[in-house]
Amino acid sequence: MNDSNNVFGNNNVTPTPQPIDTNGVNPTPKTDNSTTNMNSSVDNNAVGVNPTQPQENFNTQMNNNISNNNINSTPTPQPVNNNIPPQQSFSSSNSLNDDDLLKAFIGNNYEKITTRPFNIAAFFFNSLYMCYRKMFGYSILTFLVFLVVYNVGNAVAPALSFILSVGLWIVIGLYANKLYLSYAKKKIAIIKATYPQKSNEELKSICATKGGTSVGKIFLGLLAQFGIALVVLFIMALIGIDSFIGDFFNPNNWNIIVNDGSGTNEINDNSGNNSSSTNGTLLENVSVNGYGCTGSKCNVTIETSDGNSEDYVLGISNSDFFNKLGDYKDYIKLDIYYNKKGSSKTIVGYKIYLKSTNEDISSASTESELREKIGLYSLGTHTETMTLKEIGTTGFGFVDDESYTYTEYTFVDSKNIEYEMKYKNDNGSSNLTEGKQYSVTFEVSEGIFDYDYYIQSIK
């Protein structure tokens, strides 16, 4: 070996490597005076080895130093940032935020909508209530369903049309709150996605604007429903289904009906001929079993004394009152007069008699007058001595969105007429006995299907 290439001359010692940085990276040696640097490294014992040592001792210590440096070169773990809250904290905050936004979106009657299973307003006003709650699309859909159900039912039988319509109202009342809550939550999710930088208070303000109620939407809904009804009924007229449009453009249905107040009616048709109701075919002792109207055309189902039923067209002016006669078949005897044209029969007059005395009470033209002639209680408050026939079951009802419990009682008055009455919030403290007479104060009011009797006090 050439001596000029050996740092230590003839000592045959391998040059000492540069110390390894604690991070495991060799420092870059300087380019100038490399021999001086190497000697400095040896003189300063950078690796703790004497250059005069034998080769094997030098190598042993070198390996030990390199091993120690490798142990110390393990990367230091990064500190954990403890400023970020756990994921659960975000979920809890979002939950509270959504509740606030839902309350702001619903506005009026928040507690009732979120807790009550039945919506009284939706039951009575169905599609218009949805307009009021700004659910315009659902309102139009509900109206279309109602229109189809009503006309299909009426095409089969007027009574079926009424039953199906009431069934649809009940379904709407049962599911209106659930539908609205689902609608509100979807709208809130869209608002949050649209305005991600908004604060909670700003989001609440937006929800209150987008949600809530609107009286103006009701009028808009009425206009839309009127337009839809005209289109649907016009299509029905084109394909030959009975409807208001078809009746209006049918000259045979342009009749002027005169009611003289005695139950004898005359019809002036477009041909100028007058036909007295008493000149029609007489059908005695019948009862009204069903009733329905499509536009200006009303039909009624008449049941005869032998149990047979048949549909008739009503050709009398006070058709609504005539329909009410079916509710009093236990007290009255009804005779009708009809004219037949083809397969269609049209009622042109009627007579009413009391069953108990056979007295002619056809002069009654309103339900109140009819009740008075029969001897039934009119609307208002009454106090009568009555006999308790039966203590019925308990139940619950709703008035003005307020629930109440009641007990049913059956009383018999001096005319031997039975009345089923409800005693609201009865706690049973009266200790009533069946068969005994009591002074009963009660109120008569018009219910959905019939007159309701509510007891105010019993003595």
C-alpha positions in Angstrom: 0.0 0.0 0.0 1.2 3.5 -0.8 2.2 5.5 2.4 0.8 8.7 0.9 -2.7 7.2 0.9 -2.6 6.2 4.5 -3.5 8.8 7.1 -1.5 7.0 9.8 1.5 6.1 7.8 2.6 2.5 8.4 0.2 1.9 11.3 -2.2 0.1 8.9 -5.2 1.5 10.8 -8.5 2.1 9.0 -9.6 5.8 9.1 -12.2 6.5 11.7 -15.6 7.1 10.3 -17.5 10.3 11.0 -19.8 10.2 14.1 -23.4 9.3 13.2 -26.0 12.0 14.0 -28.6 11.1 16.6 -31.2 11.3 14.0 -29.5 8.5 12.0 -28.0 10.8 9.2 -24.3 11.1 8.6 -23.1 14.8 8.5 -21.7 15.9 5.2 -17.9 16.2 5.6 -16.2 19.4 4.7 -14.4 19.5 1.3 -11.4 21.4 2.6 -8.6 19.9 4.6 -10.1 16.5 4.9 -7.0 15.1 6.6 -7.2 17.7 9.4 -10.8 16.9 10.0 -10.1 13.3 10.1 -7.3 13.8 12.6 -9.5 16.1 14.7 -12.1 13.4 14.8 -9.5 10.9 16.0 -7.9 13.3 18.5 -11.2 14.3 20.0 -12.1 10.7 20.4 -15.4 11.2 18.5 -15.9 7.5 18.6 -13.9 6.8 21.7 -11.1 4.8 19.9 -7.4 5.3 20.1 -5.9 5.2 16.7 -2.9 3.2 18.0 -5.1 0.4 19.1 -5.0 -2.9 17.3 -7.4 -3.2 14.4 -9.8 -5.7 16.2 -10.2 -3.5 19.3 -11.0 -0.5 17.1 -13.6 -2.4 15.1 -15.3 -3.7 18.3 -15.7 -0.3 19.8 -16.9 1.1 16.5 -19.7 -1.5 16.4 -20.7 -0.7 19.9 -20.9 3.1 19.2 -22.9 2.5 16.0 -25.3 0.3 17.9 -25.8 2.9 20.6 -26.4 5.5 18.0 -29.1 3.3 16.3 -30.9 2.9 19.5 -31.1 6.6 20.1 -32.2 7.3 16.5 -35.8 6.1 17.1 -38.1 8.9 15.8 -39.9 10.8 18.6 -43.7 10.3 18.5 -45.8 13.3 17.6 -47.8 14.8 20.4 -51.5 14.2 20.4 -53.7 17.2 19.9 -56.1 17.2 22.8 -58.0 20.3 21.5 -60.4 18.3 19.3 -63.4 17.1 21.2 -64.6 13.5 20.9 -67.0 12.6 18.0 -69.8 12.1 20.6 -69.7 15.8 21.5 -70.4 16.7 17.8 -73.4 14.3 17.7 -74.9 15.8 20.9 -74.4 19.3 19.7 -76.1 18.5 16.3 -79.0 16.8 18.1 -79.7 19.9 20.2 -79.3 22.1 17.2 -81.7 20.1 15.1 -84.4 20.3 17.9 -84.0 24.0 18.0 -84.3 24.3 14.2 -87.4 22.0 14.2 -89.1 24.1 16.8 -88.3 27.2 14.8 -89.6 25.6 11.5 -92.9 24.4 13.0 -93.7 27.5 14.9 -97.3 27.5 16.2 -98.6 24.3 17.8 -95.1 22.7 18.1 -96.0 20.7 21.1 -99.3 19.4 19.6 -97.7 18.4 16.3 -94.8 16.6 18.0 -96.8 14.8 20.7 -100.4 14.2 19.5 -101.4 11.2 17.4 -104.4 12.8 15.7 -104.6 16.2 14.0 -108.1 17.6 14.2 -107.5 20.5 11.8 -106.1 18.2 9.2 -109.2 15.9 9.6 -111.6 18.8 8.9 -109.6 20.8 6.3 -107.2 18.1 4.9 -105.7 19.6 1.7 -106.3 23.2 2.8 -104.5 22.5 6.1 -101.5 21.3 4.2 -101.5 24.6 2.2 -101.6 26.4 5.5 -98.5 24.5 6.6 -96.8 25.3 3.2 -96.9 21.7 2.0 -98.3 22.7 -1.4 -97.3 19.5 -3.2 -98.9 17.3 -0.6 -102.0 19.5 -0.7 -102.5 19.0 -4.5 -101.9 15.3 -4.2 -104.4 15.0 -1.4 -107.0 16.9 -3.3 -106.5 14.7 -6.4 -106.9 11.6 -4.3 -110.1 13.0 -2.7 -111.5 13.9 -6.1 -110.9 10.5 -7.5 -112.3 8.7 -4.4 -115.4 10.8 -4.2 -116.3 10.4 -7.9 -115.5 6.7 -8.0 -117.6 6.1 -4.9 -120.4 8.3 -6.2 -120.5 6.4 -9.5 -121.1 3.2 -7.5 -123.4 4.5 -4.8 -123.8 7.9 -3.1 -123.5 6.3 0.3 -120.2 4.6 -0.7 -118.8 8.0 -1.8 -119.6 9.4 1.7 -118.0 6.5 3.5 -114.9 6.6 1.4 -114.5 10.4 1.9 -114.9 10.1 5.7 -112.3 7.2 5.7 -109.9 9.4 3.8 -110.4 12.3 6.3 -109.6 9.9 9.2 -106.4 8.7 7.5 -105.3 12.3 6.9 -106.0 13.2 10.5 -104.0 10.2 11.8 -100.9 10.7 9.6 -100.8 14.5 9.1 -98.5 15.1 12.0 -96.1 12.3 11.0 -96.1 13.6 7.4 -95.4 17.2 8.4 -92.6 16.2 10.8 -90.9 14.2 8.0 -91.4 17.2 5.6 -89.9 19.6 8.1 -86.8 17.5 8.8 -86.1 17.2 5.1 -86.4 20.9 4.7 -84.1 21.6 7.6 -81.5 19.2 6.2 -81.6 21.1 2.9 -81.2 24.4 4.8 -78.2 23.2 6.8 -76.5 21.9 3.6 -77.2 25.2 1.7 -75.9 27.5 4.5 -73.1 25.6 6.2 -71.4 28.7 7.5 -74.5 30.2 9.1 -74.7 30.3 12.9 -77.4 28.5 14.9 -79.4 31.7 15.3 -79.2 32.5 11.6 -80.3 29.0 10.7 -83.3 29.3 13.1 -84.3 32.5 11.4 -84.2 30.9 8.0 -86.2 27.9 9.3 -88.8 30.1 10.7 -89.2 31.9 7.3 -89.3 28.7 5.3 -91.6 26.9 7.7 -94.4 28.1 9.9 -97.9 28.9 8.5 -99.3 31.0 5.7 -102.9 32.1 5.2 -102.0 33.3 1.7 -101.1 29.7 0.8 -104.7 28.7 1.6 -106.1 31.0 -1.1 -103.4 29.9 -3.5 -104.4 26.3 -2.8 -108.1 27.1 -3.4 -107.3 28.6 -6.8 -105.1 25.6 -7.7 -107.8 23.1 -6.6 -110.5 24.9 -8.5 -108.4 24.8 -11.7 -107.6 21.1 -11.2 -111.3 20.3 -10.5 -112.4 22.0 -13.7 -109.8 20.0 -15.7 -110.7 16.7 -14.1 -114.5 17.2 -14.4 -114.2 18.3 -18.0 -112.3 15.1 -18.8 -115.0 13.1 -17.0 -117.6 14.9 -19.1 -115.7 14.1 -22.3 -115.6 10.4 -21.5 -119.3 10.3 -20.4 -118.9 10.2 -16.6 -121.5 12.2 -14.7 -120.1 15.4 -13.3 -120.8 19.1 -12.7 -119.5 20.0 -16.2 -121.6 17.4 -17.9 -124.7 18.4 -16.0 -124.2 22.1 -16.7 -124.0 21.7 -20.5 -126.9 19.2 -20.5 -130.1 21.4 -21.3 -132.3 18.6 -19.9 -131.0 19.4 -16.5 -131.8 23.1 -16.6 -134.9 22.9 -14.4 -136.5 25.6 -12.3 -137.8 23.9 -9.2 -140.6 25.5 -7.1 -141.3 24.4 -3.5 -144.6 25.6 -2.1 -143.6 24.7 1.4 -146.2 21.9 1.7 -144.1 19.1 0.3 -145.8 19.5 -3.1 -143.3 20.7 -5.7 -143.6 21.7 -9.3 -140.8 21.5 -11.9 -140.7 23.9 -14.8 -138.4 22.2 -17.4 -136.8 23.8 -20.5 -139.7 22.6 -22.7 -142.2 24.8 -20.9 -144.2 21.9 -19.5 -145.2 21.9 -15.9 -145.5 18.7 -13.9 -147.0 18.6 -10.5 -145.2 16.4 -8.0 -148.5 14.8 -6.9 -149.2 13.7 -10.4 -146.1 11.4 -10.3 -146.1 7.8 -9.2 -146.7 7.4 -5.5 -144.4 5.2 -3.4 -145.5 4.9 0.2 -143.6 4.2 3.5 -140.0 4.5 2.3 -136.8 5.7 4.0 -133.8 7.6 2.8 -130.7 5.3 2.9 -128.0 7.2 1.0 -127.4 10.6 -0.5 -124.8 12.3 -2.7 -124.3 15.1 -5.2 -122.0 15.6 -8.2 -122.2 19.3 -9.1 -125.8 20.2 -9.5 -127.1 16.6 -9.7 -128.1 14.8 -6.5 -128.9 11.2 -6.2 -130.6 9.4 -3.3 -131.0 5.7 -2.4 -134.6 4.9 -1.4 -135.4 1.7 0.6 -138.9 0.4 0.5 -140.8 -1.3 3.3 -140.0 -4.8 1.9 -136.2 -4.0 2.1 -135.5 -3.3 -1.6 -133.3 -0.3 -2.5 -133.1 1.7 -5.6 -131.4 5.0 -6.7 -133.4 8.1 -7.7 -132.5 11.5 -9.0 -133.6 14.3 -6.7 -135.8 16.8 -8.6 -136.7 18.9 -5.6 -135.2 22.2 -4.4 -134.6 21.3 -0.7 -132.5 18.2 -1.4 -130.3 18.7 1.7 -133.3 18.7 4.0 -134.7 15.6 2.2 -131.5 13.8 2.9 -131.9 14.5 6.6 -135.2 12.6 6.7 -133.2 9.4 6.7 -132.0 10.3 10.3 -135.6 10.3 11.6 -137.1 7.2 10.1 -137.9 5.9 13.6 -140.3 8.8 14.0 -141.8 9.6 10.6 -143.4 7.9 7.6 -142.2 9.1 4.2 -144.1 8.9 0.9 -142.5 10.0 -2.4 -143.7 10.9 -5.8 -141.5 10.2 -8.8 -141.5 10.4 -12.6 -139.8 7.8 -14.8 -137.9 8.6 -18.0 -136.1 5.6 -19.5 -134.3 3.8 -16.7 -134.0 6.9 -14.6 -136.5 7.8 -11.9 -136.7 11.4 -10.6 -138.3 12.3 -7.2 -140.6 15.3 -7.7 -142.3 15.5 -4.4 -142.8 13.9 -1.0 -145.1 13.7 2.1 -144.1 13.4 5.8 -146.3 11.9 8.5 -145.7 11.2 12.2 -145.6 7.5 12.9 -147.3 7.8 16.2 -150.3 9.8 15.1 -150.2 9.7 11.3 -150.3 13.6 11.3 -149.1 15.3 8.1 -146.1 17.4 8.9 -145.0 18.0 5.3 -144.9 21.8 6.0 -141.6 21.4 7.8 -138.9 22.6 5.5 -135.9 22.7 7.9 -134.5 20.2 10.3 -135.3 22.4 13.3 -139.0 22.5 12.3 -139.0 18.8 11.8 -137.5 18.1 15.3 -140.0 20.4 16.8 -143.0 18.6 15.2 -141.6 15.2 16.2 -141.0 16.4 19.8 -137.2 16.2 19.8 -135.0 18.7 21.6 -133.7 21.6 19.5 -130.3 23.1 19.7 -129.4 24.7 23.1 -129.6 23.9 26.8 -132.5 22.0 28.4 -133.4 20.7 31.8 -135.8 17.8 32.0 -136.9 15.0 34.4 -135.8 11.8 32.9 -135.5 8.1 33.8 -132.0 6.6 33.7 -132.3 3.4 31.5 -128.6 2.4 31.3 -125.1 3.4 32.4 -122.9 2.9 29.4 -119.2 2.6 28.8 -116.4 5.3 29.2 -114.4 6.7 26.3 -112.5 9.8 25.2 -113.0 12.5 22.6 -111.6 15.8 21.3 -113.0 19.4 21.3 -110.9 22.3 19.9 -107.8 20.1 20.0 -108.4 19.3 23.7 -109.0 15.7 24.8 -111.5 14.7 27.5 -113.0 11.5 29.0 -116.7 10.8 29.2 -119.3 8.2 30.5 -122.3 7.4 28.3 -125.8 7.4 29.9 -129.1 6.5 28.3 -132.1 8.5 29.5 -135.8 8.2 28.6 -138.0 11.3 28.6 -141.7 11.7 29.3 -142.5 10.9 25.7 -140.7 7.6 26.0 -138.0 8.8 23.6 -134.5 7.5 24.4 -131.4 9.8 24.4 -127.8 8.7 24.6 -125.9 11.4 26.4 -122.2 11.9 27.3 -121.1 13.2 30.7 -117.7 14.8 30.2 -115.0 14.1 32.8 -117.5 12.1 35.0 -115.7 10.8 38.1 -118.6 8.5 39.1 -119.4 10.6 42.2 -123.1 10.9 41.3 -123.8 7.3 42.2 -126.6 7.0 39.8 -129.0 4.0 39.8 -130.7 2.6 36.7 -134.5 2.9 36.8 -134.6 6.1 38.9 -135.6 9.5 37.8 -133.2 12.5 37.8 -133.3 16.1 36.8 -130.9 16.3 33.9 -129.5 19.5 32.5 -127.9 18.9 29.1 -126.8 20.7 25.9 -127.9 19.8 22.4 -125.3 20.5 19.6 -124.8 19.5 16.0 -122.1 16.8 15.7 -120.4 15.5 12.6 -123.0 12.9 11.8 -125.9 13.6 14.2 -127.0 15.7 17.2 -124.9 15.3 20.3 -126.2 15.5 23.9 -123.8 16.5 26.6 -124.8 16.4 30.3 -124.0 19.5 32.3 -125.4 18.3 35.6 -127.5 15.6 37.2 -129.6 16.0 40.3 
